[in-house]
């Protein structure tokens, strides 16, 4: 088949990298599109993936997002139409599902957070198949038109599938300047465009300040945007390490003693790799996080002073590995 994959955010790169490899190994032709947002293009390069860059992020305003959606969809349609794709795949890219529907291309989209209302209203209704974790109650998805047979569900976390064959780069912490005698904490910034808007997620800046001043800690901060990088750098916290470019986050997480994330993907990567993880997410909890919290695999953080800072033995991490082919087969079902 000829398969089109649209990757619009940095966490989606490791999701699709092993799936693209499997598609190509079986003889399919796979072409990628992407956009200039966060560290997406750097991560594509890190994973050895080439993509046609089409458009950019629309910013925080609804008007900006709407304008970008219209212009990017038109550009994607012009790019994809002459290529004769048999299937289009994405993780939450409504740009792809809307474009694919207009071109008559079957499409499948994945996501694991159900409260992105506008994104899912557009993406789910346009998609041929919608693939989500079983932890999301199906009743929450009916409002988006995602019901069987369109709706397909899989057990566990998507991170347990795409990290199944992953083996960490054990030299990465040293290259970043991590002192092995210190407690290594990996910090992921919130999805807010600006970290200095503390009223949006005040807990993360407090956590960053607490860890960044602790001489027994090395806190590696993985920001989402250049603006966030500049803000963290301006604080000049002595125990903070800020990589200059995108890094292999799963390798860093596998070496960490602790992960504190205000997002979702790195929380779940830590869970899949058996690393203790706290969440400072300030939005409405989705079904996946609710399940992980009930199981004690994800800990909500309300006070930075409650963090348990101690070294751990990485060799004892209880990893969960699932066959990526299961996930790929669900996506391929959109082609009939």
HURA-V320035 format. One record per pair of residues at least 6 apart in sequence whose ideal C-beta (glycine too) atoms are under 6 Angstrom apart, sorted by sequence separation. I is the first residue (numbers start at 1). GAP is how many residues later the second one is. D is the distance in Angstrom with one decimal. If there is no record, write none. Layout:
I_GAP_D, I_GAP_D
This chain:
7_6_6.0, 24_6_5.7, 34_6_5.6, 58_6_4.2, 90_6_4.1, 124_6_5.1, 178_6_5.6, 211_6_5.2, 223_6_4.6, 253_6_5.8, 261_6_4.8, 292_6_3.7, 23_7_5.1, 44_7_5.4, 58_7_3.7, 100_7_3.9, 198_7_5.4, 212_7_5.8, 270_7_3.8, 88_8_5.4, 192_8_4.9, 211_8_4.2, 233_9_5.9, 20_10_5.2, 58_10_3.3, 97_10_4.9, 232_10_5.6, 267_10_5.3, 5_11_5.6, 190_11_4.4, 221_11_5.2, 259_11_4.1, 88_12_4.0, 97_12_5.4, 267_12_5.5, 109_14_5.3, 190_14_5.4, 130_16_4.3, 253_16_5.4, 259_16_5.6, 34_17_4.0, 55_17_3.6, 88_17_4.9, 253_17_5.3, 33_18_5.9, 109_18_4.6, 258_18_5.3, 259_18_4.3, 260_18_4.8, 262_18_4.6, 32_19_3.8, 33_19_4.9, 34_19_5.7, 87_19_5.5, 88_19_4.1, 89_19_5.5, 90_19_5.0, 91_19_4.7, 92_19_4.6, 134_19_4.7, 221_19_5.8, 250_19_5.5, 254_19_5.1, 256_19_5.6, 262_19_5.6, 279_19_5.7, 3_20_5.8, 35_20_4.7, 36_20_4.3, 37_20_4.0, 85_20_5.1, 107_20_5.1, 124_20_3.9, 125_20_4.6, 130_20_5.7, 219_20_5.6, 253_20_5.7, 33_21_5.0, 35_21_5.5, 54_21_5.0, 107_21_5.3, 108_21_4.2, 109_21_5.9, 110_21_4.6, 112_21_5.3, 124_21_5.6, 130_21_5.3, 131_21_4.9, 132_21_5.8, 134_21_5.4, 219_21_5.1, 220_21_4.7, 221_21_5.4, 277_21_5.9, 278_21_4.9, 279_21_5.7, 280_21_5.2, 54_22_5.7, 73_22_5.7, 77_22_5.2, 81_22_5.9, 106_22_4.5, 114_22_5.1, 124_22_4.4, 217_22_5.0, 253_22_5.7, 72_23_5.3, 76_23_4.5, 108_23_6.0, 121_23_5.7, 129_23_5.7, 218_23_5.9, 278_23_4.1, 120_24_4.3, 3_25_5.4, 73_25_5.7, 94_25_5.6, 101_25_4.4, 212_25_2.8, 214_25_5.6, 73_26_5.3, 97_26_4.8, 114_26_4.9, 185_26_5.6, 271_26_4.9, 1_27_4.9, 2_27_4.9, 3_27_4.8, 4_27_5.7, 5_27_5.0, 6_27_4.8, 7_27_4.8, 8_27_5.3, 212_27_5.1, 10_28_4.5, 94_28_3.9, 98_28_4.8, 212_28_4.4, 10_29_4.6, 94_29_3.5, 97_29_3.9, 10_30_4.7, 13_30_4.1, 17_30_4.7, 97_30_4.4, 13_31_5.7, 267_31_5.9, 185_32_5.8, 187_32_5.5, 10_33_5.1, 183_33_5.9, 194_33_6.0, 195_33_5.0, 13_34_5.8, 182_34_5.9, 183_34_5.0, 184_34_5.6, 185_34_4.7, 186_34_5.4, 187_34_4.7, 188_34_5.3, 189_34_4.8, 182_35_5.8, 189_35_5.5, 196_35_5.5, 182_36_4.5, 195_36_4.6, 179_39_5.7, 189_39_5.0, 178_40_4.9, 274_43_3.0, 273_44_6.0, 274_44_4.4, 274_45_5.2, 273_46_5.9, 272_48_5.7, 207_53_5.8, 257_54_5.5, 257_55_4.9, 204_58_4.8, 201_61_5.9, 177_64_5.7, 176_65_5.6, 186_66_5.6, 186_67_5.7, 186_70_4.5, 184_72_4.9, 190_72_3.7, 191_72_5.8, 184_73_5.1, 185_73_4.8, 186_73_4.8, 187_73_5.2, 188_73_3.8, 183_74_4.9, 188_75_5.3, 15_76_5.6, 204_76_4.9, 203_77_4.5, 188_78_4.4, 12_79_4.4, 169_79_5.6, 172_79_4.7, 172_80_5.8, 4_81_4.5, 201_81_4.2, 2_82_5.9, 169_82_4.1, 173_82_4.9, 2_83_4.9, 168_83_4.1, 2_84_5.2, 3_84_5.0, 4_84_4.5, 5_84_4.9, 6_84_4.7, 166_84_5.8, 1_85_4.1, 8_85_4.7, 1_86_5.7, 168_86_3.9, 6_87_4.5, 6_90_3.8, 210_94_4.1, 207_97_4.3, 206_98_5.3, 159_109_4.4, 163_109_5.3, 159_110_4.9, 157_111_4.9, 160_112_4.7, 159_113_4.1, 157_115_5.8, 183_126_4.8, 60_133_5.3, 18_144_5.3, 15_147_5.2, 14_148_5.8, 137_150_5.7, 113_151_6.0, 136_151_3.9, 135_152_4.7, 135_153_4.7, 133_155_5.6, 135_156_4.2, 164_157_4.2, 164_158_5.9, 160_160_4.7, 164_160_5.6, 161_161_4.8, 160_162_4.5, 161_163_4.7, 156_166_5.5, 161_166_4.6, 115_169_5.0, 114_172_5.3, 113_173_4.4, 112_176_5.1, 152_178_4.8, 38_186_4.8, 38_187_5.9, 131_199_4.9, 46_200_6.0, 42_203_5.6, 43_203_4.9, 42_204_3.7, 129_204_5.9, 129_205_4.1, 128_206_4.2, 39_207_3.8, 108_223_4.4, 108_226_3.9, 106_228_4.6, 106_229_5.2, 89_242_5.5, 87_248_4.5, 11_254_3.9, 18_306_5.2, 22_306_5.8, 19_309_5.2
